[in-house]
Amino acid sequence: MGLEWRTLEDEEGRAREEAPEVETRAPQRPGRKRWLSVLIALLLVAVVILTVRYVLLQRLDAFAATVEADLLSMHDIVEQAERDLDGALFGSMISPDYPNWGRTQKEMLLSGARWDRPYFDLTLDRGSDEKPPTGTVEDIVFTSDWRMATVTLAFPYVRPDGSPVTLHQIVTYRDEATGWALVPAYPSFWGEKQTFTGRYLTVQYPERDAPTVEQLAPEWDKMLAAVCQELDGIRCRRTWKLEVELSSESSPLARMADLSSRGPLWKGMSHASPTNRGAGGSELKLPTPSLIGSPVDEAGYQAVRAGYAPLIVGAGIANIVGWRCCEKIVFFRALLDKQLSRLGLKQWPLTASDYEDILQGSIHDVTSLHWVYLQRSYNNVTPQLQKIVYSIVDLILASNPERSPASLQRLLLRYDTYRPWLFNALPIDRDQARQGNYGRWIQKEWIHYADQQLEAAAAPGAALPEQDLQLLCTAERFNGAHLYRYDLQRDEFIEENSDGPFRRMYSLPDDAGVLLQRLDDRASGSHIQIWRQGRTQDVASGTGNVALYPVETFADGMLLFTYDARRRPPIRFNFLDRTECGGGACVLRSLAGLPAWSPDRERTVVSHGDGVLWLGNEMGEPQMAVARGQSVTWLDNSRFAFIQPDDDMQVAVMTLPNRELRTLLETERLTDALQNATDATRITRIALAAHPTMPDRLFVGARVGNGAGKEATHVFVYNLAADEITELLQVDHPLEPYRSMRFSADGRWLFVHGVGQRATGWHLYLYNIRTGDVLTYSSETALAFPGYDLSADGAWLVRVDEGYIHLVPLNGGRQRLVAHDFAHCYAAVWVNRSLP
């Protein structure tokens, strides 16, 4: 086989010759492929990022939801503690790192001032259930590390005019080892301090409240300009300026709440006294708006504006006149409120209803308020006294227009005692001053002014009765009382009988005249007389010169009792028969016991001192012993109720003529009807009274002790048909033994008679059966007992008080006052007019 040698060149040429022909392509651009790869890579990265972000957000949302739920769970516990005023539970929710702040918050909670803002004229809207509302969560903001959170709550408030307002409050929590805890807001929440400088005002405030304060501060500056330029008696130095600090600390808020709770402040008064002194020379330190409540709309802004204005303007006035807290604060604040009302920043709180309240009870001597004058707080200064102080300010400024409130404020600083201040504030009546009656003249002027204010505002009331008033009065303080008549139509006092002195006076049946008892022990003549139509008639009596008191008046006579501690028994009962007096032989007949007449006046049940009850005739003469008991009252002509003197004291009823006896009411049921009864509660005395027009109603007065020496009188009504007991009212004083409860002729009013603990005075409670309203009157002298009398039509009650005779309408309308110049009046009763 032969070999063929080939060189490398031959092979390469051959390869080229044998290579097949192929189609030639255009060369590709390398950049396009690169961009496509990048795009795909970016898409992949984006998908990965979005996926990771989605997963993280899902986890973050779940984490946030868990943290928020945990926070809201703790917030619910805090709200529950606030609703229940549970100080222990609330205190456990506060971080122990802030003991002072926590103590302040707890005190505010227990005083009801954590969210309530009465000192800003804002009251929480408690709704129909009267429960404190809880704020609605509006927003929750966490810090970046999720360890602190600020919760924004919306609270409903009511302004004095009744308009609703919503304000935002803040609560701050911090996540601690034991969970979320209440803490004060962190510094970054408040921001840097800002300053407003005006003509009369400099305000420092946190940046947080800049939107609100930047609106308020210029208005406050204008208000202070009005003080300096328009208010009578005020002149400001050119360099004068009030410095105000709006603090983010809780102490100014707590201090305002504490001061507003010292004493029962009268609704309507301002809290405008600069009692919060700031540090570093600032004149006034107040809570910043976020602590009071941030406004969310125009209504809220106006509410916050109205709350701050009296405080800031009041501080300015106090600074200008030189007043420092808290000298004579009751009088100073009254004058300050007058100034605020003249500036249009506060409504003057004294109204016609307040004047009616002032004149309703026992009238205070306005010249004897020295202890009120010196007060540095409102402790023991009742709303009634506060109203009287405001009425004195009204009287001074009305009677002396040249006086300004500012001048009276400066007088407060000058006089350390009350009367010199009062005498200098009022215009001097030199005649009264020379006679030494200046204090009495002021008292009469004050009452006259108060009565005028009430008359001007009150609607026309019922006409006065067509009767006169019989009065037992002394012309001089230590002289005996003589008999006078007051003619209502002529407004005239007439002396009718000076053959005294007289001790007591009571109205005769049908207001035909009066029964008089002399004071002295005369050798001749009767100690008891009837005065009728200008004539005297002696009443024969074997009682001697002892005190005579009425029990009950009937159409045909009067039931009375006498008291003499030297006798046994000291109390004896007598009856004055009107028919016998009409025949000329007037005798005070002695009775064997205390009779209770049936409604038809044909039978009696006579109570003896030994506890035995006797059936008696129409004369009150005992005939048959039927039971043992006390406090008898007739339900109708055949049934009478009484108290059985067992250990448990039961109410029994006896039915005639068979003398059927049964237990009507066990006294344990009275105890069960009391709201705060305990095992130690005991009933020590019971009195009964039957309603004149509702025989199925039995009224029960019970003296109840709590086992610790404290007693009160409770009045119940027992419905015999329904077997139901209802408590009507509670009074402090024991019931008068023999006329404890009486009814008006129409049955609309229940008269509850109480006596002082030492029997030196009396107390009258008028309970309206239909409305539940209660009128209360008192007297410190037993000589005035029973201290009141009803007109013939039952529409007007007359009572006497120091210096005045009160005519009280029982059918509505305003009371009338009759001023007199007597040294003292002991009694006043209605009588028929004198015959011509």
URCOR-V680106 format. One record per residue. N is the residue number from 1. RES is the residue in one small letter. OMEGA is omega in degrees with one decimal (none if undefined). Layout:
n;res;omega
N;RES;OMEGA
N;RES;OMEGA
//
This chain:
n;res;omega
1;m;-177.3
2;g;-179.0
3;l;178.7
4;e;-179.3
5;w;177.9
6;r;176.6
7;t;178.7
8;l;-179.5
9;e;178.7
10;d;-179.1
11;e;-177.7
12;e;178.8
13;g;179.4
14;r;179.6
15;a;179.9
16;r;-179.0
17;e;-175.1
18;e;-178.3
19;a;-178.6
20;p;179.5
21;e;177.8
22;v;-178.4
23;e;-179.4
24;t;180.0
25;r;178.0
26;a;179.9
27;p;-179.8
28;q;179.0
29;r;-174.5
30;p;-177.2
31;g;-177.4
32;r;179.4
33;k;-179.0
34;r;179.7
35;w;179.5
36;l;179.1
37;s;179.0
38;v;-179.0
39;l;-179.7
40;i;179.3
41;a;179.0
42;l;179.0
43;l;179.0
44;l;179.2
45;v;-179.9
46;a;178.9
47;v;179.1
48;v;-179.1
49;i;-180.0
50;l;179.6
51;t;179.0
52;v;179.4
53;r;179.9
54;y;179.9
55;v;179.2
56;l;179.1
57;l;177.7
58;q;179.4
59;r;179.1
60;l;177.3
61;d;177.8
62;a;178.0
63;f;-180.0
64;a;179.2
65;a;179.4
66;t;-179.9
67;v;-179.4
68;e;177.8
69;a;177.9
70;d;179.0
71;l;-178.8
72;l;175.7
73;s;177.1
74;m;179.3
75;h;177.0
76;d;178.2
77;i;178.0
78;v;179.6
79;e;178.1
80;q;177.6
81;a;178.8
82;e;179.7
83;r;-176.6
84;d;-174.7
85;l;-179.2
86;d;-176.7
87;g;-179.0
88;a;179.5
89;l;-180.0
90;f;179.7
91;g;179.5
92;s;178.9
93;m;-176.1
94;i;179.9
95;s;178.5
96;p;179.9
97;d;-177.4
98;y;-174.0
99;p;-178.8
100;n;178.0
101;w;179.4
102;g;178.4
103;r;179.1
104;t;180.0
105;q;179.8
106;k;178.2
107;e;178.7
108;m;177.2
109;l;-176.1
110;l;177.5
111;s;179.8
112;g;-173.6
113;a;-178.7
114;r;178.1
115;w;178.9
116;d;-176.9
117;r;-178.2
118;p;-179.7
119;y;171.2
120;f;-177.9
121;d;177.3
122;l;-179.2
123;t;177.5
124;l;177.2
125;d;-174.6
126;r;177.5
127;g;-175.7
128;s;-178.7
129;d;176.9
130;e;176.6
131;k;179.8
132;p;-179.0
133;p;172.4
134;t;-177.7
135;g;175.5
136;t;-179.1
137;v;-179.9
138;e;-175.3
139;d;174.2
140;i;180.0
141;v;178.7
142;f;171.3
143;t;-174.9
144;s;179.7
145;d;176.7
146;w;-177.9
147;r;177.6
148;m;-178.6
149;a;175.1
150;t;179.8
151;v;177.1
152;t;-177.6
153;l;175.4
154;a;-179.8
155;f;175.6
156;p;178.1
157;y;176.9
158;v;177.3
159;r;-177.8
160;p;178.7
161;d;177.6
162;g;-178.2
163;s;-178.9
164;p;180.0
165;v;173.8
166;t;177.4
167;l;178.0
168;h;174.5
169;q;-177.5
170;i;173.1
171;v;-178.2
172;t;178.1
173;y;174.0
174;r;179.1
175;d;-179.1
176;e;-175.5
177;a;-178.0
178;t;-177.7
179;g;179.9
180;w;-178.9
181;a;177.5
182;l;177.4
183;v;173.3
184;p;179.7
185;a;-176.4
186;y;-174.5
187;p;-178.2
188;s;176.8
189;f;-176.9
190;w;-179.2
191;g;-178.3
192;e;176.1
193;k;177.4
194;q;-178.5
195;t;170.6
196;f;178.3
197;t;177.9
198;g;-178.8
199;r;-176.4
200;y;-169.7
201;l;168.7
202;t;-177.3
203;v;170.0
204;q;-174.6
205;y;178.6
206;p;-178.4
207;e;179.7
208;r;-174.9
209;d;-179.1
210;a;-179.1
211;p;-179.3
212;t;-175.5
213;v;-179.7
214;e;172.3
215;q;-173.7
216;l;-170.9
217;a;177.7
218;p;177.7
219;e;177.1
220;w;179.1
221;d;177.7
222;k;178.3
223;m;177.7
224;l;174.7
225;a;177.5
226;a;176.7
227;v;-176.1
228;c;-170.6
229;q;-171.6
230;e;-172.9
231;l;-178.4
232;d;175.4
233;g;-178.5
234;i;173.6
235;r;-176.3
236;c;172.9
237;r;-178.5
238;r;-177.8
239;t;-175.2
240;w;178.1
241;k;178.1
242;l;177.8
243;e;-177.9
244;v;174.1
245;e;174.0
246;l;-168.0
247;s;174.2
248;s;176.9
249;e;-178.7
250;s;-175.0
251;s;177.4
252;p;177.9
253;l;179.7
254;a;-178.8
255;r;177.3
256;m;178.4
257;a;-179.3
258;d;-179.1
259;l;-179.0
260;s;-179.1
261;s;179.9
262;r;-178.2
263;g;-177.7
264;p;-177.8
265;l;179.8
266;w;-179.5
267;k;-179.4
268;g;178.1
269;m;174.6
270;s;173.7
271;h;-171.2
272;a;171.5
273;s;-173.3
274;p;-177.5
275;t;-179.6
276;n;179.8
277;r;-179.2
278;g;176.6
279;a;175.7
280;g;174.4
281;g;179.5
282;s;-176.1
283;e;-172.1
284;l;178.6
285;k;-176.4
286;l;175.1
287;p;177.5
288;t;-174.9
289;p;-179.1
290;s;177.5
291;l;175.2
292;i;-177.0
293;g;-177.4
294;s;178.8
295;p;178.1
296;v;178.9
297;d;-177.4
298;e;178.9
299;a;177.9
300;g;178.7
301;y;179.9
302;q;178.1
303;a;178.6
304;v;177.8
305;r;-179.0
306;a;179.1
307;g;-179.3
308;y;-169.6
309;a;-179.8
310;p;-179.0
311;l;-177.3
312;i;179.3
313;v;177.6
314;g;176.9
315;a;178.4
316;g;179.5
317;i;179.7
318;a;179.4
319;n;-177.4
320;i;-177.8
321;v;176.3
322;g;-179.6
323;w;174.8
324;r;-178.2
325;c;4.5
326;c;-175.4
327;e;173.8
328;k;-167.7
329;i;-177.7
330;v;179.9
331;f;-179.4
332;f;-177.8
333;r;177.1
334;a;177.5
335;l;178.9
336;l;177.8
337;d;175.8
338;k;178.3
339;q;179.1
340;l;178.1
341;s;178.0
342;r;176.1
343;l;-179.8
344;g;-178.5
345;l;-177.0
346;k;176.9
347;q;177.1
348;w;-167.4
349;p;-173.8
350;l;-178.3
351;t;179.4
352;a;179.0
353;s;176.8
354;d;176.0
355;y;176.8
356;e;178.0
357;d;179.4
358;i;-175.0
359;l;-173.0
360;q;-176.4
361;g;176.5
362;s;-173.8
363;i;179.6
364;h;173.2
365;d;-174.6
366;v;176.1
367;t;-176.9
368;s;-179.6
369;l;-175.6
370;h;-177.8
371;w;175.5
372;v;-179.5
373;y;-175.3
374;l;-174.9
375;q;174.4
376;r;175.1
377;s;-179.0
378;y;175.9
379;n;177.4
380;n;177.1
381;v;-173.4
382;t;174.5
383;p;178.5
384;q;178.4
385;l;178.6
386;q;177.9
387;k;179.0
388;i;178.3
389;v;178.4
390;y;178.6
391;s;175.9
392;i;176.5
393;v;178.0
394;d;-178.4
395;l;-177.7
396;i;-175.7
397;l;178.1
398;a;-177.4
399;s;-178.4
400;n;-175.2
401;p;179.4
402;e;178.9
403;r;173.4
404;s;175.5
405;p;-179.5
406;a;178.6
407;s;176.7
408;l;175.9
409;q;178.3
410;r;175.4
411;l;176.7
412;l;-179.2
413;l;-176.1
414;r;-173.0
415;y;179.3
416;d;177.8
417;t;-167.4
418;y;-173.0
419;r;175.7
420;p;176.7
421;w;-177.9
422;l;-177.7
423;f;177.6
424;n;-178.6
425;a;-177.3
426;l;174.0
427;p;-173.0
428;i;168.6
429;d;-170.8
430;r;178.7
431;d;178.7
432;q;-179.2
433;a;-179.9
434;r;-178.9
435;q;-179.8
436;g;-177.4
437;n;-174.2
438;y;178.4
439;g;178.8
440;r;177.2
441;w;177.7
442;i;179.6
443;q;-179.7
444;k;177.6
445;e;-180.0
446;w;179.5
447;i;179.4
448;h;179.4
449;y;179.7
450;a;179.1
451;d;177.2
452;q;179.4
453;q;179.2
454;l;-179.4
455;e;-177.9
456;a;-175.3
457;a;-173.7
458;a;174.5
459;a;178.7
460;p;-178.3
461;g;-179.3
462;a;179.2
463;a;177.0
464;l;-177.9
465;p;178.0
466;e;-179.2
467;q;173.3
468;d;175.9
469;l;173.0
470;q;-172.8
471;l;172.5
472;l;-170.6
473;c;175.9
474;t;178.9
475;a;176.0
476;e;-169.0
477;r;-171.8
478;f;175.4
479;n;178.6
480;g;-177.1
481;a;174.6
482;h;-175.9
483;l;179.3
484;y;173.2
485;r;175.9
486;y;177.8
487;d;-176.7
488;l;-176.5
489;q;-177.8
490;r;-175.6
491;d;-171.9
492;e;176.1
493;f;-178.0
494;i;175.2
495;e;-175.6
496;e;-176.6
497;n;178.4
498;s;-177.5
499;d;-177.2
500;g;-1.9
501;p;-178.1
502;f;-178.0
503;r;-175.7
504;r;-179.1
505;m;178.7
506;y;-177.7
507;s;175.9
508;l;176.0
509;p;-179.2
510;d;177.5
511;d;-178.5
512;a;-178.8
513;g;-178.5
514;v;172.5
515;l;-176.1
516;l;171.9
517;q;-178.5
518;r;179.7
519;l;-172.5
520;d;179.1
521;d;-174.1
522;r;-179.9
523;a;-178.6
524;s;179.0
525;g;-177.4
526;s;174.5
527;h;-177.1
528;i;-178.0
529;q;170.9
530;i;175.2
531;w;-175.3
532;r;177.4
533;q;174.3
534;g;-177.9
535;r;-178.9
536;t;174.5
537;q;179.7
538;d;176.2
539;v;179.0
540;a;-176.7
541;s;176.2
542;g;-175.7
543;t;-173.8
544;g;-177.1
545;n;179.5
546;v;-176.8
547;a;-177.5
548;l;-177.3
549;y;178.6
550;p;173.2
551;v;-178.0
552;e;179.5
553;t;178.5
554;f;179.3
555;a;-175.6
556;d;179.2
557;g;-177.3
558;m;173.6
559;l;-177.2
560;l;171.9
561;f;177.0
562;t;-179.8
563;y;177.0
564;d;-176.4
565;a;-178.4
566;r;-177.9
567;r;170.4
568;r;-2.2
569;p;-176.7
570;p;-177.7
571;i;177.1
572;r;-173.6
573;f;-176.2
574;n;178.9
575;f;176.3
576;l;-177.4
577;d;-176.4
578;r;-178.6
579;t;177.9
580;e;179.2
581;c;179.0
582;g;178.7
583;g;175.6
584;g;-179.9
585;a;-173.9
586;c;-175.1
587;v;172.6
588;l;-172.8
589;r;179.3
590;s;-178.8
591;l;-177.8
592;a;-179.3
593;g;179.9
594;l;-178.9
595;p;170.8
596;a;-175.7
597;w;171.6
598;s;-178.0
599;p;-179.8
600;d;175.7
601;r;-179.2
602;e;-178.9
603;r;173.8
604;t;164.5
605;v;-174.0
606;v;178.6
607;s;175.6
608;h;179.0
609;g;179.7
610;d;177.3
611;g;179.0
612;v;176.7
613;l;-178.9
614;w;167.0
615;l;-178.6
616;g;179.2
617;n;-176.5
618;e;178.1
619;m;-177.4
620;g;-179.9
621;e;-177.6
622;p;-179.9
623;q;-175.5
624;m;175.3
625;a;-174.8
626;v;-177.2
627;a;170.6
628;r;-178.7
629;g;-177.4
630;q;177.5
631;s;-176.8
632;v;172.3
633;t;-179.4
634;w;174.7
635;l;173.6
636;d;-174.2
637;n;-179.3
638;s;-178.3
639;r;172.8
640;f;179.5
641;a;178.2
642;f;-180.0
643;i;173.8
644;q;-173.2
645;p;174.3
646;d;179.6
647;d;-178.2
648;d;178.4
649;m;178.8
650;q;174.2
651;v;-178.2
652;a;176.6
653;v;177.6
654;m;-179.2
655;t;179.6
656;l;10.0
657;p;-173.8
658;n;-178.9
659;r;178.1
660;e;-175.3
661;l;175.5
662;r;177.8
663;t;-179.2
664;l;-173.7
665;l;174.4
666;e;-173.9
667;t;175.1
668;e;179.5
669;r;174.8
670;l;177.4
671;t;179.5
672;d;-179.2
673;a;178.6
674;l;-176.8
675;q;-173.3
676;n;-179.5
677;a;176.5
678;t;177.8
679;d;-179.3
680;a;-178.1
681;t;-179.6
682;r;174.8
683;i;-173.8
684;t;-179.5
685;r;-178.8
686;i;172.9
687;a;-176.4
688;l;174.4
689;a;178.8
690;a;-179.8
691;h;-174.5
692;p;-177.2
693;t;-180.0
694;m;-176.3
695;p;178.6
696;d;177.8
697;r;176.6
698;l;-178.9
699;f;-173.3
700;v;173.5
701;g;-175.1
702;a;173.0
703;r;-170.7
704;v;175.6
705;g;-178.1
706;n;179.6
707;g;-178.7
708;a;178.2
709;g;-179.4
710;k;-178.1
711;e;175.3
712;a;178.5
713;t;178.9
714;h;178.8
715;v;-179.3
716;f;168.0
717;v;-179.7
718;y;177.6
719;n;-176.6
720;l;-177.2
721;a;-177.6
722;a;-177.0
723;d;-177.6
724;e;178.5
725;i;178.5
726;t;175.4
727;e;-177.2
728;l;-177.5
729;l;177.4
730;q;178.4
731;v;-173.6
732;d;-166.4
733;h;176.8
734;p;178.7
735;l;174.4
736;e;-168.2
737;p;-167.6
738;y;174.8
739;r;-172.8
740;s;-178.6
741;m;177.4
742;r;179.9
743;f;170.5
744;s;-174.8
745;a;179.7
746;d;177.5
747;g;-175.7
748;r;-176.3
749;w;171.1
750;l;179.0
751;f;178.9
752;v;-176.0
753;h;176.5
754;g;178.4
755;v;177.0
756;g;-176.6
757;q;178.9
758;r;177.1
759;a;179.6
760;t;-179.8
761;g;-178.8
762;w;-179.2
763;h;-177.8
764;l;176.9
765;y;178.3
766;l;-178.4
767;y;178.7
768;n;-175.6
769;i;-175.2
770;r;-172.4
771;t;-175.5
772;g;178.1
773;d;-178.7
774;v;172.0
775;l;-175.6
776;t;176.9
777;y;-178.9
778;s;173.3
779;s;-178.7
780;e;179.9
781;t;178.8
782;a;-179.7
783;l;-177.3
784;a;-176.5
785;f;1.6
786;p;170.0
787;g;179.5
788;y;176.7
789;d;179.7
790;l;176.4
791;s;-176.5
792;a;178.9
793;d;178.3
794;g;-174.5
795;a;-176.1
796;w;175.1
797;l;176.4
798;v;175.4
799;r;-179.2
800;v;176.0
801;d;-175.5
802;e;174.5
803;g;-173.8
804;y;173.2
805;i;-175.7
806;h;173.3
807;l;-171.8
808;v;178.3
809;p;179.7
810;l;179.4
811;n;179.1
812;g;-177.2
813;g;-177.3
814;r;177.1
815;q;177.0
816;r;177.8
817;l;175.3
818;v;178.5
819;a;178.2
820;h;-178.4
821;d;178.7
822;f;175.7
823;a;178.5
824;h;172.7
825;c;-176.2
826;y;-174.8
827;a;175.5
828;a;179.2
829;v;176.7
830;w;175.2
831;v;175.8
832;n;-177.0
833;r;-179.3
834;s;175.7
835;l;-179.3
836;p;none
//
